[in-house]
Amino acid sequence: MDHHLVAAHTPEAIRRRLEARPTHSYLRDFVFGAIDGIVTTFAIVAGVAGAELSSGIVIILGMANLLGDGFSMAVGNFLATRTERQQKHKARRMEEEHIAEIPEGEKEEIRQIFLRKGFTGKDLDRAVEIITSDERLWVETMLKEELGMTLGGPSPVRAGLSTFIAFVLFGFLPLLTFIAAYFYPAGIKDPFLTGSIITGIAFFAVGALKSRFVDEKWHWSGLETLLVGGTAAALAYSAGYFLKSILTM
């Protein structure tokens, strides 16, 4: 038996855990921002490399995408997170209004919620009495049980910042070798090949980190992300090569 698991389920440990304020991890926002940053930037790099354009053009297009797309994705995450929070506030106000206007109807909703959970007779009456004697508990019960909402949630600003930072940080990796080749041409003979190796390692690492949020082995998650990113890069490279051959005819 796992002694740490046993220690975490003593009455005192459970009490401390339940009394603690719930916290939100922004690692999920960071991981998916990182994946999108690598995929989109490397796809642009691959497309420009396929067209056999200069390192300067790769850097310009890559950096433009890095900042523009990164900002767009961060703002999208910010707005989506804020909208979810606003929906919860609206639902809370509505439940408070309903309790004030039709308390007996709201009590019946609580009764039926706990009836479906298996409460009957005096136990059901007591549960309804306890829940409806505390308006805050009453409202929160309705939010969770009737509307299926979680009470906590992430900060929209932190979610957006986590996405942007990860997008820029990891999306910058495919550009590193081209920047180095631009300033030190003799140092790196094939910036695309070297950058592809670095990016491939980053793909796998971020994919492995993603496995923390899904029921999947870390190596399979890493390989999946590597395959997705590699496919996107291959398509972009092929498109760049094909378009170059057409436009130079």
Order of alpha helices (4+ residues) and beta strands (2+ residues): alpha-alpha-alpha-alpha-alpha-alpha-alpha-alpha-alpha-alpha-alpha
